[in-house]
Structures are given as structure tokens and as C-alpha cells.
Amino acid sequence: MPRARSQQYDDWQTAAADNNASGCLSFYALPPLAVILIACLLAALASNLPIQTSASPIVQPVSIASTTSNGLSPIFTREVQYWGTNIIRWANASSLDPNLVATVMQIESCGDPRALSRSGAMGLFQVMPFHFHYGENGFDIETNARRGLEYLSNSLQTANGNPRLALAGYNGGIGVIGIDEWAWHAETQRYVRYGEPIYNDARGGFSSSISLDEWYQNYGAGLCRQAAQRLGLDN
């Protein structure tokens, strides 16, 4: 919430043949030695190449460089995807990466527009009341997005475009950007520990995120369940 929140080397061994040997470097080599030498080297190379079988497949990272139909990364939960079109619009209006905006919404409210923290942070982006202008309704989604993303944009600008520091500033207050990370509040350290890799997975085109799954299991399950009920996704 915004606060002021082995490389393996091939064993190339050449055995020297004696006068009675029949190897390719035999004493009895035919005159076109260069041609024969090349042929023998190719044969030796072929015999030393590893054979890949189905028993030892090459494992590649799971990355499909895809987006959902609304242009957002597919790693975010269905509750955040519910707001996908709005997220794209709000991000464009604020000159922010939609996946960074979605990362903040994921951790802050999991898409619950009526989320309210013990400290009084409100709505989709968990904006503190003192960030709203007089007479504004903090639970109005457009107002909440406008004020929350204003703060995120300022945090990112202060952080010189560094998303890790911008996330720290959003949670702990922009002032934390200028101090050492060890001095950050534990909540801010935890926020960045999950937020940065979630965002990196989103913008990297991954189809899933281990960090988001871990956040969900440790902190987000109840939050997202409440959001799903509020949005009618379980009906």
C-alpha cells in the first residue's frame, strides 16, 4: 500500500599406431593422406558424439511468451484477470507497464475493489485515505486506480525506472528508495521479495510463476477467495 508503502569436454585422444597397425594414421597410409586423415577424424568425432534418448530429455524453461486475450500476462490470478481491460487502460493513462500495475493489484487486493486493511488502506490498490482529494470516494475503482497509480508512477520515477525500488516505495513510502534495503520494514522486504520476481515472470512471457504460487499459498489464498466472492466468480 502506498504510505506517505560442467561444461563437459569431449575426450579427444589420438592413439599412435605402430608399423603393424591398421588405424587411420598407420605407417602404411595411402598417398592422399590429407583426405584420409579428414575422413578418419570425422569418423572419430561421430563415434564420440552423445546419443540423446527419451530417457534423458533436455529440460527447457517453461516460457511461452504469451498474453491473455486482454493483453495481460497469464500468470495473474483470475481475480486480477477480471480487471484486465481496465488495467491496460489505467496503465496506458499512467505510462506504466500493465504487468507492473497487475503485480501491485495482485499483492495488494487480489482484485477486491472493497478490500480494506487494518491500517485503513482502501480498494484495488490499497490506497491510504490521505492520498485522496477532499470528497473523493476511495472505493470508486477509477478514483482508486488514479491515486494509486499516481503514487506508483512517482515511485518509479524516483527509483529511476527500477521496478524493485518502485515496488518498495509503493509499499513502504517513497522515502525508502534512498536507504539501504536492510533498513526497510520487514513488510516491505517481503513485498519486494515476491513482487519483483512476479513482475519479472509476467514481463518475461512465462505461462506461470513459482513466486506468485508461493505468495498465494503463504499470503494470498484468503485474499483471493474474498475477491472471487466479491466479484461473483464462484457463482
C-alpha positions in Angstrom: 0.0 0.0 0.0 1.4 3.4 -0.7 2.4 5.0 2.6 3.4 8.8 2.7 4.3 1.7 1.5 30.1 -28.6 -16.4 30.8 -27.6 -19.4 31.6 -31.3 -20.5 34.7 -31.6 -22.6 35.0 -34.3 -25.2 37.9 -36.6 -24.6 39.9 -36.3 -27.8 42.6 -38.9 -27.6 44.7 -39.9 -30.6 46.4 -43.3 -30.3 49.7 -43.5 -32.2 49.7 -46.5 -34.5 52.8 -48.7 -34.8 54.1 -50.1 -38.1 51.7 -53.0 -38.0 48.6 -51.0 -37.0 45.6 -50.6 -39.3 44.4 -47.3 -37.9 44.0 -44.2 -40.0 47.4 -42.9 -39.0 49.1 -46.2 -39.8 52.6 -46.2 -41.2 51.0 -47.8 -44.3 48.8 -44.8 -45.1 48.0 -44.2 -48.8 49.4 -41.2 -50.6 46.3 -38.8 -50.3 46.9 -38.6 -46.6 45.0 -35.4 -46.1 41.8 -36.8 -47.4 42.1 -40.0 -45.4 43.0 -38.0 -42.3 39.9 -35.8 -42.6 37.7 -38.9 -43.1 39.1 -40.6 -40.0 38.7 -37.5 -37.9 35.1 -37.2 -38.9 34.5 -40.9 -38.1 36.2 -40.4 -34.7 34.0 -37.4 -34.0 30.8 -39.2 -34.9 31.7 -42.1 -32.6 32.2 -39.7 -29.7 29.0 -37.7 -30.1 26.5 -38.3 -27.2 23.3 -40.0 -28.3 20.2 -38.5 -26.8 17.4 -40.9 -25.9 14.0 -40.4 -24.4 15.4 -41.5 -21.1 17.5 -38.2 -20.8 15.5 -35.4 -22.4 16.8 -31.8 -22.4 14.7 -29.8 -20.0 13.9 -26.3 -21.2 12.5 -23.5 -19.0 8.7 -23.2 -19.4 8.2 -19.9 -21.2 5.6 -19.4 -23.9 5.8 -15.6 -24.3 2.0 -15.4 -24.3 -0.6 -13.0 -23.1 -4.3 -13.4 -22.3 -6.9 -12.0 -24.6 -6.8 -8.6 -23.0 -3.0 -8.4 -23.4 -2.0 -9.1 -19.8 0.3 -11.8 -18.7 -1.5 -15.1 -18.0 0.3 -15.7 -14.7 -2.0 -13.5 -12.7 -5.0 -15.0 -10.8 -8.5 -14.9 -12.3 -9.5 -12.2 -9.9 -6.8 -9.9 -11.3 -7.6 -11.0 -14.9 -11.1 -9.9 -14.3 -9.8 -6.3 -14.4 -7.6 -6.9 -17.4 -9.1 -4.4 -19.7 -9.2 -1.7 -17.0 -5.6 -2.5 -16.1 -4.5 -1.9 -19.6 -6.4 1.4 -19.8 -5.2 2.6 -16.4 -1.6 1.7 -17.2 -1.6 3.4 -20.6 -3.1 6.5 -19.0 -0.3 6.5 -16.4 2.5 5.5 -18.8 3.2 2.3 -16.8 3.7 -1.3 -17.7 0.4 -3.1 -17.3 2.1 -6.1 -15.8 3.6 -3.9 -13.1 0.2 -2.5 -12.4 -1.2 -6.0 -12.2 1.6 -7.1 -9.9 0.7 -4.4 -7.5 -3.0 -5.2 -7.7 -2.3 -8.9 -7.2 -0.4 -8.4 -4.0 -2.4 -5.5 -2.6 -6.0 -6.7 -3.1 -6.1 -9.7 -5.5 -8.7 -7.6 -7.4 -11.1 -7.0 -4.5 -12.5 -3.5 -5.0 -13.8 -3.3 -1.5 -10.6 -4.5 0.2 -9.8 -2.7 3.5 -6.7 -3.2 5.5 -6.3 -2.8 9.3 -4.3 0.4 8.6 -7.1 1.8 6.6 -5.8 1.2 3.0 -8.6 1.0 0.6 -9.7 -0.7 -2.6 -8.0 -2.3 -5.6 -4.6 -0.6 -5.0 -4.9 -0.3 -1.2 -4.5 3.5 -1.2 -4.3 5.2 2.1 -7.1 7.7 2.8 -4.8 10.8 2.9 -3.9 10.3 -0.8 -7.4 11.0 -1.9 -8.7 14.5 -2.6 -11.4 16.0 -0.5 -14.8 14.5 -1.3 -13.4 11.5 -3.3 -14.7 8.0 -2.7 -11.7 5.8 -2.2 -13.6 2.7 -3.1 -14.6 4.0 -6.5 -12.4 2.0 -8.9 -11.5 4.8 -11.2 -10.5 7.1 -8.3 -8.7 4.3 -6.5 -6.7 3.5 -9.7 -5.9 7.1 -10.4 -4.5 7.9 -7.0 -2.8 4.5 -6.6 -1.1 4.7 -10.0 -0.1 8.3 -9.4 1.9 7.1 -6.4 3.3 4.1 -8.3 4.4 6.4 -11.1 6.1 8.8 -8.7 7.8 5.9 -7.0 9.1 4.5 -10.3 10.3 7.9 -11.3 12.1 8.4 -8.0 13.6 5.0 -8.5 15.0 5.9 -11.9 12.9 3.2 -13.5 14.0 0.4 -11.2 10.8 -1.7 -10.6 12.3 -3.3 -7.5 12.8 0.0 -5.8 9.5 1.3 -7.2 7.6 -1.6 -5.5 9.5 -0.9 -2.3 8.5 2.7 -2.5 4.8 1.9 -3.2 4.6 -0.3 -0.1 6.9 1.4 2.4 6.8 5.0 1.2 8.9 6.7 -1.5 11.4 7.7 1.2 12.7 4.0 1.5 14.1 4.2 -2.0 17.0 6.2 -0.8 18.0 3.9 2.1 19.7 0.5 2.3 17.4 -2.5 1.9 18.4 -4.0 5.3 16.8 -0.9 6.9 13.4 -1.5 5.2 10.5 -2.6 7.2 10.0 -6.4 7.2 6.7 -6.0 5.3 8.5 -4.0 2.5 11.2 -6.6 2.2 8.6 -9.3 1.9 6.6 -7.2 -0.6 9.7 -6.9 -2.8 10.8 -10.5 -2.4 7.5 -11.6 -4.0 6.7 -8.6 -6.2 9.9 -8.3 -8.1 10.0 -12.0 -9.4 6.3 -12.0 -10.1 6.7 -8.9 -12.3 9.8 -10.4 -14.0 7.9 -13.6 -14.8 5.0 -11.5 -16.1 7.0 -9.4 -18.4 9.3 -12.3 -19.4 6.4 -14.1 -21.0 6.1 -17.0 -18.7 2.9 -19.1 -18.5 3.1 -19.5 -14.7 5.0 -18.1 -11.8 6.5 -20.0 -9.0 6.8 -16.8 -7.0 3.2 -16.0 -7.4 2.2 -19.5 -6.4 4.3 -19.2 -3.3 2.8 -15.8 -2.5 -0.7 -17.3 -3.0 -0.1 -20.2 -0.7 1.5 -18.2 2.0 -0.5 -15.0 1.9 -2.9 -14.7 -0.9 -5.4 -17.6 -0.7 -7.8 -15.9 1.7 -7.5 -12.5 0.0 -8.2 -14.0 -3.4 -11.1 -16.1 -2.1 -12.7 -12.9 -0.7 -12.1 -11.2 -4.1 -13.7 -14.0 -6.0 -16.8 -13.9 -3.8 -17.0 -10.1 -4.2 -16.7 -10.4 -8.0 -19.1 -13.3 -8.3 -16.6 -15.6 -9.8 -17.7 -18.6 -7.8 -21.3 -18.3 -8.8 
